[in-house]
Amino acid sequence: MPGCQHTQVHAMQRVSARLALTVAVAILPALPLHAQGPLDPVRQLYNQGRYDQAIPAAAKLATGASSDVANVLLGRSYLERFRKTRDEADLVAAREALRVVRPAPLSPGDRSDYLVGLGELLYLQESFGPAVEMFRTALDSGRDLGPAAVERTFDWWATALDRQAQSGVADDRDGIYRAIRDRALLELGRMPGSVAASYWIASSNRYLGDLTKAYDAAVAGWIRAPFGEERGLALRADLDQLVTEAIIPERVRVLASTDADRERAAAALRAAWEAVKRDWPNRQ
């Protein structure tokens, strides 16, 4: 669900807090408390989104015995604050904090957090290809990430691939969306409540031109949204936008050739989607 800003309907930004980028992102990018120690209060400030307080707290510890982990926390706090303020000074400070981290002393969990931070930095610098590879490495070591962190990292990865595909210089655009679809199916199998996977299955099938599968995945994602708890509402908003602004208009162009046929097809498809929403309403 990572910051990401899609600039067109094809690259629509999801409203949620899924990682992405503003995406998905409303879910706070929580860092696990790997062990009890002096950095726990900093992690808690980060997890609460209190970056203005997390930054000086991490900076105080960035020269002591826990300096490498403190710099991971410091860098990621600057990155999250940059996503809110767009202040380039925060991006520079994040890079400086992450640059001095020595990976070897990090625990497996802290190393995964570091990889995600590096991927986020590359993404925010619009180095989408390298960001994809960094997020992939973090995902493949997902045993060291909690479920929420895996969800968010997957969303960053998929969004970075999406941005790469939309850049106009991708060698194999369809291959990119097949990779997103296949990994999304895998993640959904592992976590039925994955908001990001539900969105990307529908979106990637749409980009691949399989509009029937895209629509079916959107309906399934809508019905499955309560698995994602509070993120389910954000998923439904994203799916509604995807279906009404992209999937239905594109299906109409395939199904009809005259203005009258297009109007009838559009009305029928919109009515079917509204019926899904009516039969499976948002919970109050």
Secondary structure, DSSP 8 states (H G I E B T S, - for coil): -------SSTT---SSEESSSSSEBBS-------SSSTTHHHHHHHHTT-HHHHHHHHHHTTTSTTHHHHHHHHHHHHHHHHHHH--HHHHHHHHHHHHT--STTS-HHHHHHHHHHHHHHHHHTT-HHHHHHHHHHHHHTGGGS-HHHHHHHHHHHHHHHHHHHTTS--S-HHHHHHHHHHHHHHHHHH-TT-HHHHHHHHHHHHHTT-HHHHHHHHHHHHHHGGGGTTHHHHHHHHHHHHIIIIIHHHHHHHH-SSHHHHHHHHHHHHHHHHHHHHHS----
